[in-house]
Structures are given as structure tokens and as C-alpha cells.
């Protein structure tokens, strides 16, 4: 009995916390098997084991999230760019824009709006309004900016009463003053509104033919 108890007490423990008599049962062939196929031996930590299984899913999720964020940013920037482009168009370039729509009657065909976009880019560069010929990206953006331009020309329902009263004053016939800037703007807006109406009528007729 004493001999058996001493043999148990004298048993050494391995680095894994197991008695030596258990670890000594692993031979070289089994050790090689463990080193290749037992995750504990291969990865040395549960984190690496987890990353091995889910790294692709995690990376794809991150890429998908980044893609969504980029799409949102691009959409916002595109809206901002359209308003910025519209502000850069002067009176003559807006007239030219409407004339192209009236003459080409593109309807909703993006291929025809691509042509109008190219014509606008050439015109803006030739007239020195833009330094390059890449103002309009494509026909779809050109159509969007056209709709934005038409929308911007809609009459203002509520006007400042004070400004309206001043504009209604009859100028002195003997006065040598030049026309007020407001008067010039009103005339320009009136011309553009008439062109916009003609362009809209042409587009409407084109759609009815389809």
C-alpha cells in the first residue's frame, strides 16, 4: 500500500498540468498529428482560432459597411455638385442649355442626354466659363441638373412686401438712371421661364409619342 502511494505522489506533472503518466502516452506519431490537426496546438490561442474561421466574414462585413458609407457620401456630394454646377451657369449658358433640349427633344433617353451633356461641356469650355470640358459627368446628371434648373425658375409665391412695393414704383421718364439690377434679373428670369416652358412642352410631346 505504501509503495503504491509513493509512486502516485512521485508522479511529475507536465507543462499542461497533466500527470506525466498521461502525457507520456503521446508518441511521436501522435504528437505530429496533434501539431497539425488540433487547433490548440496549431493556433495557440482561441482568438487566432476564431479569426481563422470568421476573418473572411468580418472582412466582408467591414467592406460592405464601407461601401454603404461611400455610397451615401457620393450621393450627398452628387447632390451638392449639381447645385454647385447650377450656380456656375450664367444666363447665356442656361439659354444654351434650354435650346439644346428644345432642339434635341431627348425625352427620357439617357443616350440623348449624354449628347446634350457633351455639348454643354464643350460650350462651357469654349466660352471660358469652365477651365475644362468635364462639367457634366453624364446624361443622367445632365437630366438631373436640367430638372433642378427648371425647378429653380418656378415663381416665388410669397415675396417680400417692401421689395415688391419698391419694384412697382414708376421710374421718372426724365431720369438718366440705368435700369436697376432687379429689373434686369426679372427680364432674364422671364426669358428663361419661357424657354423652360417650351423645353417642357417638347419633352412632354416626346413622351406622348412613345
Secondary structure as GFF3:
##gff-version 3
##sequence-region A 1 210
A	DSSP	alpha_helix	2	9	.	.	.	ID=ss1
A	DSSP	alpha_helix	20	23	.	.	.	ID=ss2
A	DSSP	alpha_helix	28	37	.	.	.	ID=ss3
A	DSSP	alpha_helix	39	43	.	.	.	ID=ss4
A	DSSP	alpha_helix	46	88	.	.	.	ID=ss5
A	DSSP	alpha_helix	91	104	.	.	.	ID=ss6
A	DSSP	alpha_helix	110	126	.	.	.	ID=ss7
A	DSSP	alpha_helix	139	152	.	.	.	ID=ss8
A	DSSP	alpha_helix	161	167	.	.	.	ID=ss9
A	DSSP	alpha_helix	181	209	.	.	.	ID=ss10
###
